[in-house]
Amino acid sequence: MNATRNLIAAAVLFTAFQACAAAPSRAAAPQDQCLSCHEDEPQGVAFKKDIHHLRGVTCAGCHGGDPTSDDMDKAMSKAAGFRGKIAKSDIIAVCGQCHGKADTPWRHRYQLTDVADSLEASVHGEALASNPNGPQCVSCHGVHNIVPVDDPASPVHPTHVVKTCASCHSNARYMRDFNPSLPVDQYEKYVTSVHGQLNAKGDPKPATCVSCHSNHMIVRVKDPRSPVYATQIPITCAHCHSNAKYMAQYHIPTDQFENYRQSVHGKALMERSDLNAPACNSCHGNHGAIPPGAASMVAVCGNCHGANADLFQKSEHRAAFEKKGIAGCVGCHGNHRILPPSDSLVGFSPNGPCVKCHQDNPADSTTAQIVHLRALLDSLSVGKAEADSALDRASRLGMDVSDAQYALKGAHQALVQSRVAIHSFRVAALAAVARPGIKIIEEARAAGNSAIHEYHFRRQGLAVSTLIVTVLAILLWLKLRQIERR
Amino acid sequence: MSRSPFSGVLGWVRERLPIDAVMEFASHKKVPSYEGSIWYYLGGISLFLFVIQLTTGILLMMYYQPGIQTAFESVRFIVVYVKFGWLVRSIHQWSANLMIFTVFLHMFSVFFTGAFRKPRELTWLTGMVLLALCLGFGFSGYLLPWNTLAFFATKVGTAMPAVVPFFGKGILELLRGGKEVGAETLVRFFGLHVAILPATFTLILGAHLLFVQIQGMHEPHSWEQLPQSKKRYMPFFPNFVLRDLLVWLIVLNLLAILAVMFPWELGVKANPAAPAPAGIKPEWYFLFMYQALKYFPAKLGPFEGEVVGILFFGAAGFLWALVPFWDTRLPQGARNRILTWTGIVVIVAMIVLTVIGLK
């Protein structure tokens, strides 16, 4: 079986090699008469190190003409297809002769892909179509001095590509012609990021622009095809950060993606496609990605959970957490695997956050406060569930309890507010928002129970009245019989 | 010997009103007693249910507020917050339906026993008018809670007379108080339901009862043929009255069970801007006509099928009401087999069409 497979592979490679014979080859290099004249010119000097020259592509590969003729008129004649300096608008098409199409015959040999097609379809191709100064192949790869991407001399080598991108994207004057609303500080931010700092040290592994935005087929961030579209960001980051082998040298965990995916944020973003839910960049930043420090964690979470963060900042816990080196919100809720908050977070359950610092000591006033806080939350959540159940039961019995059901929505509001107010960690503050809700719950529960009682009362009343009427009917019938016997 | 308070009051009244004459009349009144006597109770049951309708209707009127912003809310208030309001409304709804049912039964029993014949033509005619008024009560009362089903059923129901040539549009606007079912229709139906129909009904009911009292109970032809010795009678008072009372108690029990165990739902408030929900149907007593109209072809010669259908039902009802005047076997008093079979076909058709319509 393997032998057959190898034979097929060999045949494919042979076919590819044959196809390459149609393209310029190393064997043709000695016949490149263009360099006879242009050898000492800057283009010639550069081209001698160019990957294309080294792989046998002659000047004519791009400029046309007959490279075998030493007669300048013949070699550079229009009849031989000489096109001279390539117009800006033609560059992608010229590169695309070899690098453009998916069906280019020699793509297997040189691992070339449909890069020209991708570039034309990208946001850069779109820019180029509207403005000839737009980016194209040579803007990133150079002109006569093109070297492989993995060559440290390449402008698109991981250690250079950021600067190459920045050459346009940090140029406000240039960018204004294409997308004035696009920020031009990405590079400034990138160099401050962990990725940027490592990159600056010559490490090619940390993320660069192309790691996240891709290279040729770059589309806008709001385009769902983009690797940095909101729902794609966790997957894009996970390409590196979930790769234990790749990340080994950095000594950081690689379970962030798995944890995030199970979190309340991950489920919202990746399962429900809720674009308001935070992705990696919402907390870590995007171009200036750094892990938030313990002190800044509350500010990061507070971007969305403003009221909770505000109450926490004003609470006694802020100073206590800082003293103990606990990272604000993360101290209780965790970071990547943030589960839907539960009232059980408050109290003395063995896995709860409170027990990390507090002991369940009945003699301690703090213990009493924690118990009181939890009791208030339970009064709302458990009480609301009980009231809901009573009203639901009454409703199923055919009783109209819609007014109470509507009023109970107020209790839900109070519960939501209480779950925010708990971040003050003060009984009085929580009670102020919880008590109106508890009152609503008590009234709703009473209405539900009253309706259930009323239901049974109606049936009991029916039984009694039916009995009375039946007895009356029997008495009447007896009287009738007595009359009719006379 | 001391006198009871009751006899004292009776004596006081006797001095002022000729109640002795009434008692005398009642004591001499007799009711034929045979296997078909059971049909005599249907009129009494209908009367009993009408009294319940009147009583519960007056109680509902104390809280009901006609108006598209208040009708539904006020009925909901009655059902949810007024003490025993749910019971009053449920009894009103159930007794209305039972009343229409018993009035239909009463009408058919009179039809099949030939009790409409001379000299009882006027009793029959007033009875037919009472039946029509009952249907009018049902139709007008159905809209009053202003719920979705009632709104769209009324929309369909009031659109039907519009197909009548010449007068159709006029009848439609008279019923609706405008081109569409709206606030004007609701007020109009309320007035019809609580004033015009009850007043008319009470007057005609009075005449109907008066005719029955003057002419006495109808004696079927077969019973009349019996020798005098084999004819059995029961005194109207107290025997028949007490039997009536016994039946009323049984009906009252049935009504209470239905009202408590199957309270009439209020539904969802009508929204005239919303599309009609699927499966809108009229009340069961109109369902046979509604279903039958579906079987009429779209065109019958030069006429619209629906127009022909509505005119057919109008003409059939009219002919039915005039049966005492065209029943050719009238002089002999014998059973008219064609009429009997016609009646049976009508009943079967009504039942079958209603059952199909309910599905």
Chai-1 contact restraints between the chains, C-beta under 6 A:
chainA,res_idxA,chainB,res_idxB,connection_type,confidence,min_distance_angstrom,max_distance_angstrom,comment,restraint_id
A,D400,B,V80,contact,1.0,0.0,6.0,A-B,restraint_1
A,R458,B,V260,contact,1.0,0.0,6.0,A-B,restraint_2
A,L462,B,A256,contact,1.0,0.0,6.0,A-B,restraint_3
A,L462,B,V260,contact,1.0,0.0,6.0,A-B,restraint_4
A,S465,B,A256,contact,1.0,0.0,6.0,A-B,restraint_5
A,T466,B,N253,contact,1.0,0.0,6.0,A-B,restraint_6
A,V469,B,L249,contact,1.0,0.0,6.0,A-B,restraint_7
A,V469,B,L252,contact,1.0,0.0,6.0,A-B,restraint_8
A,V469,B,N253,contact,1.0,0.0,6.0,A-B,restraint_9
A,L472,B,L249,contact,1.0,0.0,6.0,A-B,restraint_10
A,A473,B,L246,contact,1.0,0.0,6.0,A-B,restraint_11
A,A473,B,L249,contact,1.0,0.0,6.0,A-B,restraint_12
A,L476,B,L246,contact,1.0,0.0,6.0,A-B,restraint_13
A,W477,B,L246,contact,1.0,0.0,6.0,A-B,restraint_14
A,L480,B,L242,contact,1.0,0.0,6.0,A-B,restraint_15
